[in-house]
């Protein structure tokens, strides 16, 4: 079987603040509805590999000075047949006695929970996160390529804010 190319995903997200504690700092509860298109990139070509819909609920807490934020989010993930086929499909040409052919189906892709901490210092933001994905009940659990039903991702990020307004406005 050929190796998979790296993928890039992008798309819109509808976001609804379900609850706010009424202070400039404090807690918020969000419903986020991202829809992303996935593209594989091999350096020469780009191919559309499907769609992902991963709605989630997020609770976050911001410190009084706005420099520290913690959040927890959880939600299900769904994808179309092309996306599942790209990652979990086995073309009949590559089938073997121990790796039968498998075609991706649209549907449930698993669930996830994510914890994030972000610290802002001047024009920099430092973040750390951990995410756990559970694949139990996913439509591709019968794929011969699936090796584990859960996995975790740990990461850090540094962002540089290039510019910001001289005057910020608080809007409740």
C-alpha positions as CSV (number, residue, x, y, z in Angstrom):
1,X,0.0,0.0,0.0
2,X,1.3,3.5,-0.7
3,X,2.1,5.8,2.2
4,X,-0.4,8.5,3.2
5,X,0.4,12.1,2.3
6,X,0.2,14.8,5.0
7,X,-3.2,16.4,5.2
8,X,-4.3,20.0,5.7
9,X,-7.8,20.8,7.0
10,X,-9.7,24.1,6.9
11,X,-13.2,25.5,6.9
12,X,-15.7,27.6,8.8
13,X,-17.0,27.2,12.3
14,X,-20.3,28.5,13.7
15,X,-19.8,29.5,17.4
16,X,-22.5,30.2,19.9
17,X,-21.9,31.4,23.5
18,X,-24.4,29.5,25.5
19,X,-23.5,31.0,28.9
20,X,-21.4,33.9,30.2
21,X,-21.0,34.8,33.9
22,X,-21.4,38.5,33.1
23,X,-17.9,39.7,34.1
24,X,-15.1,40.7,31.8
25,X,-13.1,37.7,33.2
26,X,-14.6,34.5,34.3
27,X,-16.4,31.5,32.7
28,X,-18.0,30.9,29.3
29,X,-19.7,27.9,27.8
30,X,-19.6,27.6,24.0
31,X,-21.1,25.4,21.3
32,X,-18.7,25.3,18.4
33,X,-19.7,23.7,15.1
34,X,-16.6,23.4,12.8
35,X,-16.9,21.9,9.3
36,X,-13.6,21.2,7.6
37,X,-12.4,20.1,4.2
38,X,-9.4,17.8,4.2
39,X,-6.7,17.9,1.5
40,X,-3.7,15.6,1.1
41,X,-0.5,17.4,0.0
42,X,2.4,15.6,-1.5
43,X,4.5,18.5,-2.7
44,X,3.3,18.3,-6.3
45,X,-0.5,17.8,-6.1
46,X,-3.3,18.5,-3.7
47,X,-6.3,16.1,-3.5
48,X,-9.6,16.6,-1.6
49,X,-9.9,13.7,0.8
50,X,-13.3,14.4,2.3
51,X,-15.2,16.4,5.0
52,X,-15.1,16.4,8.8
53,X,-17.7,17.7,11.1
54,X,-16.6,17.8,14.8
55,X,-19.1,19.8,17.0
56,X,-18.1,20.3,20.6
57,X,-19.0,22.0,23.9
58,X,-16.2,24.1,25.5
59,X,-16.1,25.5,29.0
60,X,-13.4,28.1,29.6
61,X,-12.2,30.2,32.5
62,X,-10.1,33.3,32.2
63,X,-8.1,35.0,35.0
64,X,-9.0,38.5,36.2
65,X,-6.1,40.1,34.3
66,X,-6.9,38.1,31.1
67,X,-3.4,36.6,31.0
68,X,-4.3,33.0,31.8
69,X,-7.0,30.8,30.4
70,X,-8.0,27.2,31.0
71,X,-10.5,25.2,28.9
72,X,-12.0,21.8,28.6
73,X,-14.0,20.7,25.6
74,X,-15.7,17.5,24.5
75,X,-17.7,16.3,21.5
76,X,-18.3,13.7,18.8
77,X,-16.7,13.6,15.4
78,X,-18.2,12.7,12.0
79,X,-16.7,12.3,8.6
80,X,-17.8,11.4,5.1
81,X,-16.9,8.1,3.2
82,X,-14.0,9.7,1.3
83,X,-12.3,10.9,4.5
84,X,-12.7,7.5,6.2
85,X,-11.6,5.7,3.0
86,X,-8.4,7.8,2.8
87,X,-7.3,6.8,6.3
88,X,-8.9,3.4,6.8
89,X,-9.7,2.1,3.3
90,X,-7.9,-0.8,1.6
91,X,-8.1,-0.8,-2.1
92,X,-8.8,-4.3,-3.5
93,X,-5.4,-4.1,-5.4
94,X,-3.6,-4.0,-2.0
95,X,-5.7,-6.6,-0.2
96,X,-3.9,-9.6,1.2
97,X,-5.1,-12.6,3.2
98,X,-4.3,-10.7,6.4
99,X,-5.5,-7.3,5.1
100,X,-8.9,-7.7,3.4
101,X,-10.3,-4.9,1.2
102,X,-12.2,-2.3,3.1
103,X,-14.2,0.7,1.8
104,X,-14.8,3.8,4.0
105,X,-18.4,4.7,5.0
106,X,-19.8,8.0,6.2
107,X,-20.7,8.4,9.8
108,X,-19.5,8.5,13.4
109,X,-15.7,9.0,13.7
110,X,-15.3,8.8,17.5
111,X,-15.3,11.3,20.3
112,X,-12.7,13.6,21.9
113,X,-11.9,15.5,25.1
114,X,-9.4,18.3,25.1
115,X,-7.7,20.2,28.0
116,X,-5.9,23.5,27.2
117,X,-4.0,26.1,29.2
118,X,-2.9,29.3,27.7
119,X,-0.7,32.1,29.2
120,X,-0.4,35.5,27.5
121,X,2.6,37.7,28.1
122,X,2.7,41.0,26.1
123,X,2.4,40.0,22.4
124,X,3.1,36.3,23.0
125,X,0.8,33.4,23.8
126,X,2.1,30.2,25.2
127,X,-0.3,27.2,25.1
128,X,-0.2,23.5,26.2
129,X,-2.8,20.9,25.5
130,X,-3.7,17.3,25.8
131,X,-6.4,15.6,23.8
132,X,-7.8,12.1,24.1
133,X,-9.8,10.5,21.2
134,X,-12.0,7.4,21.6
135,X,-12.9,5.5,18.5
136,X,-15.3,3.0,20.0
137,X,-18.4,2.8,17.8
138,X,-16.8,4.5,14.8
139,X,-18.0,3.3,11.4
140,X,-14.4,2.1,10.5
141,X,-13.7,-0.1,13.5
142,X,-13.9,-3.1,11.1
143,X,-11.0,-1.7,9.0
144,X,-7.9,-4.0,9.0
145,X,-5.8,-0.8,9.3
146,X,-7.2,0.2,12.7
147,X,-4.7,-0.7,15.3
148,X,-6.0,1.1,18.4
149,X,-9.4,2.4,19.6
150,X,-8.0,5.4,21.5
151,X,-5.1,7.7,21.3
152,X,-3.8,10.9,22.8
153,X,-2.1,14.0,21.5
154,X,0.0,16.3,23.6
155,X,1.3,19.6,22.3
156,X,2.6,23.1,22.9
157,X,2.3,26.2,20.9
158,X,3.8,29.7,20.8
159,X,2.0,32.5,19.0
160,X,3.2,36.0,18.3
161,X,0.6,38.7,18.0
162,X,1.9,41.0,15.3
163,X,-0.3,44.0,16.0
164,X,-3.3,45.0,18.1
165,X,-5.6,47.9,18.5
166,X,-4.4,50.8,20.7
167,X,-7.8,50.7,22.3
168,X,-9.6,47.5,23.2
169,X,-13.3,47.5,23.8
170,X,-15.2,45.2,26.2
171,X,-18.5,44.0,24.9
172,X,-20.6,41.9,27.3
